[in-house]
Amino acid sequence: MQKITDLRGIKDTAKVFLHMNIEETKFSPLVIKYPFTDSAMVCLSQIDGEIAFANIMEDTKAFTLWREQVEKQIDTAEDVFGVYHQVPERNPAAKPFLRSKNTDLMTKSYLLAFLKYAEPYLSREDFSKMLADIWIRTEAPNLDPNFKQKELLDLFRQSKQEGMMTEDEIEALRSLPETVSVYRGVTSYNAGKIKALSWTLDREVAQWFANRFGENGIVYEAEISKEYILALFKGRNEWEVIVEPDHLLQLSEALEENMEEPQL
């Protein structure tokens, strides 16, 4: 990492992602895999200020023009967050915690990969803030194909804990007891990742994750020493804790009659 973030290096990394090829899906052109849009049907700004729609899988000129417009957005970014967010107005004091307040410029499934390649250009402080922001935004980050679990753990271990969290979250983590009860809701989608990094202090949140997508999943509970909790995120009211999975104790399926309130 750098002592001071190299914003030009971050922007150049984003442009490499911008010039990747589109990956088709069975739902193309409505759904595609691409770092800056989930659909081939995009909006193009016209000279007269009007908006036009184009299929960038079929219209190569439109694809070129659209990428040029995205590149301009990247170039005008004032900080690392603006490189992957569309942020028309921002309170400078809120920069570290943009989590759910802005529109993503880069698609969520590519954010962790972008962080991986942007890391050499980031200061430790910006890396920590960016990791927290991206982790909260990403769907199922524990299953990201670009990282093994040890690599995900290393991201948090090399971050500044106080840089990842708000003051409220830091205080909430400090106030936890030395041994903490944590919960994780699992469906058929992530049944192979019970001992993951992401757990919650709230049993009801775990139950929601176990039952989403119409599934009747399983809630697991475990105990962990506070020293092995790497971060606590209150965003989206999920009370998520990032833990060292090897230090989970008494891991078992949570029984209905053993429900307890989270220890806060």
N, C-alpha and C positions, 0 to 999 in steps of 0.2 A: 504494500500500500504506500501511498504518498503522504508526505507531511501536509501538503495542501492539495486539494482535489484539482486534477487536470480536467477542466470542463471540456476543453477541445477534444481530449482523448475520449471522454464519455460520448460526445456528439458523434465522433467518427465511428465509435463502436455501434451506436444506434443506426448509423447509415449503412453499416455492413448488414445489419439485420433487415433494413429497409430494402436492400437489393437481393435478398434471398428469393428463391423461386416459390411460387404458390404451390401448395400441395392440395390436390383435389380430395374430396370426400364423396361418399355416395349421395350427399345432399347438395353437391355443387350445382350451380354457382351460388346458391343461397348460403351455403356453409362451406368454408374453406379453412385451411390451416396456413396462416401467414402472420408474421409478427405485428403487423399494423392494422389488420382488419380481419374479422371473422366471416365476412361475406364478400363475394366478388362484386356485389352491387354497391357501389360507392357514390358519394356526392362529390361533384367537381365545382369549384368556384369559377365563375365566368368573369370576363373582363368587365361586363356591365353590372357585376355584383349579384347576378342571378345564380341559382344553383341548378346544375344539371346532373342527371343520374347516368351512370355508365357501368357496363360489365367489363371489369378489367381482365377477365379471363379471355374475352373475345375481342376486345378493342385494345390493341397494343399501344396506339397513340394515347388513348385515354389513360392507360396504365402508366405510361411515361409521365404524362401531365400530372396525374394524381400523386405519383411519387415525388415529383418536383415540389408540389404543394406541401406534402408532409415534410420533406427535407427543409423547407423554409421554416416550418414550425419548430423543427429540431434546432435549426441555426439560431432562432430568436430566443431560445430558452435561456433564462437568466441563472438557473442553477440546475443541479442534477435531477431534481424532481420534474422540472419543466421539460426535460428531454423525453420523458415517457408519459407525461400527463398533459392534457389540455387544461391550462390554468389561466383563464382570462383575467381573474382578479385574485390576489392572495394577500393575506395578512402576513408580513414577514415573520412575525412572532410565532406563526403557526407552521412554519416550514417543516419542522421535524415530524409533524403528525398530520399529514394530508389524507390519511387512510381512506376515508369514505366520503370525502368532500368534493372530489373533482372527477372529471371524465378521463378515463384512460386513453392515452394516445396509442400506446403499445398494448396488444392483446394480453390478457392475464396469463394465458398458458405459456407465454414466452418471457415473462418478467424475471423469474428466477434465473433462467439461462442468460438473460441480459445482464443481471447482477454478476453472474459468474465471470463473464468476459469484461465487464466494466471494472471489476475489483482492482486491477493493477493501477487504475487511474484515480482511485478514490482515497481520500483521507480516512482514517479509522472512524472519525466522528461521522462523516457523511455515509460511510459504509454501514455503520450501525443504524442510522436513521432510515436509510434506504432499505435495509434488510427488514426492519420492522414494518415499514410501509408496504413493501411487496408481499411479505408473508401474510399480512392481514387481507390483502386484495386477492391472493391466489387461491383458487379452488383446489383443495386436496394437495397442498404443497408437499406433504409427506410421501406422495406417490410420484413426484416429479421425475421423469425418466433421465434427466440430466445429472442427477445426484444419487449417490449411494447414501445410506443413512449416516454413515460416519462423516461424509462430506457436508451434509446438512448440519450436523452437530458442530463441525468445525466452523461453520459460518457464525454460529452463535457464540462459540467459545472465543473467537478472535474479535468479537464485537465488544464495545463498551456497554455494559449493562444499563447504566444510567442514560446512555444515548439512545437506547432502543425504546425507552418507556417515557410516558408522561410523568409529571410529578405525582399525580394521583395514583398511577400504577406502581410507581416506586414505593410509595407509602403503603399501598395495599399489600405489596410483596413483603415489606418489612414487618407488617403487622401479623403475618401468618404465624401459626405455631411452628415449633421446630419440626414436627412431623405432620404432614398434610395429607388429607384424603383427596384423591383425584379420580375423575371418571372419564370414560371414553365410550362413545356410541359407535358401533360398528355395523355395517350392512354387508351384503354379499360383494359389494364393490371394493371394499377395503378390508375384508375379513383376514387377509394375510398380513395386515399391518396393525396388529393389536398393540404391540410394544413400539409405538410410534413416539415422535417428539411431542405431538399435540394432545393435551388432555384438558379437562376443564374442572374448575372448582364446584361447578353447579351440576348436580345430578340431573335436573330437568333439561338442561342444555344437552347433556349426553343422550338423554332419552329422545330428544328431538332429532339428533343426528342418526340415531338408530332407527327411527321411524320414517325418515324422509324418503322420497321417491316411492312412497307406498309400500315400503318394506317393513317387516317385523324383525328388526335387527336385535342385537344384544348390547347391553350396557355392561362394561367392565369397570371395576373399581380397584384401586391400589393405594398403597401408602408410599410416601416418598419424603425424605429429609429435605427441608427447605434449601439446604446448601446445594442440592442438585436440581433446583429450579433455575433455569437460565434467564427466563423472562416471564412477565405476566402482562397480558393484553386484555383490556376491558372492552375494546372495540366491538361493536355489534352486540354488546351485552352478553358475550359468550364466556367471559372470565377464563380465557384460554391461558394455560401455563405451558411453557416449553420446558421439557424435562430431559434429564439424562436417562434414557430408557433402561439401561443396565442396572439402575439403582431403584427401580420400581420394586416394592415389596408387597407380599400378600396379594398378588394379582389374581383376581377371580371374577367370575360373573356376578354382577350385583343382583341381589335378591330383592324383590319388591318390599318385603317386610323389613329390610335392613336399610331403607332409605334414610339418609340423614341430611340435614342442612349443611351447605358448604362451610368450611371453617375459614371465616374471613377475619 
